[in-house]
Amino acid sequence: AHLVESGGGVVQPGGSLRLSCAASGFAFRSYGMSWNRQAPGKEREWVARITNTGGSTNYADSVKGRFTISRDNVENTVYLQMNSLKPEDTGVYSCSSWGGNFWGQGTQVTVSS
């Protein structure tokens, strides 16, 4: 099984980024998926999750109203749209299946002026 994230980069505060996580090698449409992040010097934290059908989503309080998780079960991809980015959103963002069976390597997001 593979999860490959893309879309990270450097953005100014208030800007937007869209992350993608391409899945292969497992029954993607059977798994809920999550986005997580790890800031420098901090523990990894959960950011958002989506059910296998995409019918329900949940967000950490720190990103609620700014981030949107979605998925495409034809393209086997999960997305994270990030708006109104803040410097405290800086970190390595990784996708995972619910329960942590599968993890990607992550993509760096840096929010800085």
Secondary structure, 3 states (H helix, E strand, C coil): CEEEEECCEEECCCCCEEEEEEEECCCHHHCCEEEEEECCCCCEEEEEEECCCCCCEEECCCCCCCEEEEEECCCCEEEEEECCCCHHHCEEEEEEEHHHCCECCCEEEEECC
